Amino acid sequence: MSFFTSLFGDKTKSTDQIEILDVDTFNKLITAENVQLIDVRTGFEYKAGHIQNAVNIDFFDRANFNENFSSFDREKPIYLYCRSGNRSQRAAKKLLQIGFKKIYDLKGGYKAWK
């Protein structure tokens, strides 16, 4: 563990409820039917290109963020990604707070996907 990791924490660390997946593993898992796949980038970023079947819920829309997840099943896994992995990690932590049980995050975000 580096000095900075011990001081500031590792933002890309998997936990029991949040698992960070590489592109290949993420891709395999999201091919199942009825997957809850969420792009937490802005609408502009989403329109510029996104993973097929992803729903766009802007992380920066703080007033509506939690409410936008009200129709999703908290018992089923949810798959998140953003541009590089930073926003989706923050979004994952918020989703844990509102009751989601298992969250998968794309390592490196959409940049790694392309």
N, C-alpha and C positions, 0 to 999 in steps of 0.2 A: 504494500500500500504506500503510495507516494505521500509526501508531506501535504500537498494540496488536497488530495482525496481525503486524508484524515481530517483536515481542517474544514473543508467545505462540503464533503460528501461526494459520492459518485453519482452523477445525474443519470447515468446510463446503466444503473444496476437493476437487475431483475429481482423481484420479490416473489412471494408465494402467490400474490394476486395480480401482479403486473409482470408479464414476461416479455422480454425484448427478443424479437425474432429476426433472423437474417432474411434476405429477400426470398430465397428459395423456399424456406420453411413457411414464411408468411404467404407466399403465392399458393403453395399446396393447400394450406388450411382455408384460404378464402374461396376456394373453388367449390366448397360444399354449398348446398342449397340453404337459403334463409340465413345467410351469414350477416351479422350486424357489422358492416364495414363503414367506418366514418373517417372522412377527410376533415381535419380541424383547421385547415388553412382558410384564408379569406375567399370570398366568392370570386374575386378577380383571379387568384391563384388557381382555384378549382376550374374555372372556365378555360384557363390556359392549358389544362391537361390534368387528368386524374385517373385513378385506377377504376376500371369498369365496375359498375354497380355501387360505387361509393356514394354515400349521402354526405352532403356538405353541411357541417355545423361549425361555424366560425368561432374559434376559441376566444377571439377578441370581442365577441358580442356578449360581454359579461352579463348584461341585463337579462338575456334570454338563454344563456348557455345551459343551465340546469333544466329549464323548462323544455328546451329542444330535445332532451333525452327522455322525456316523460312517456313517449310511446314505445320505447325500447324495453326489451325483457332484461331485467337486472340479473336473472338467474342464468341467462345464456352468455357465452363469451362475447366480448365486443372487441373489434379489431380497429386500431387507430393508426393514423399516420398524419404527418404534417410535411413541411418542406425538408427538414433535416433531422428531426427527432426531438427537438427541444420542446416545442409547443405540445406535441403529443404526450410527452412525459408529464408535463404540467396538467394536461387534460386528464390523463389517466389517474392522477392523484385526486383530482376533483370528482371523477366518476366513482372512485372508491368511497369518498365521503358521502355520496348520495345513494350508495347501496349496490353498485355493481360488484359482482363477485370475482370475475376473471376477465382480465384485460390483456390483450396482446398488442404490442407496439412494434411498428416496423423500424428496425435499426437503420439509421441514416435517412429515413423518410423517403419522400418522393424522389429526391435527388438520387438516392441509391437504387430506386425502382427503375428509373429510366435507363 
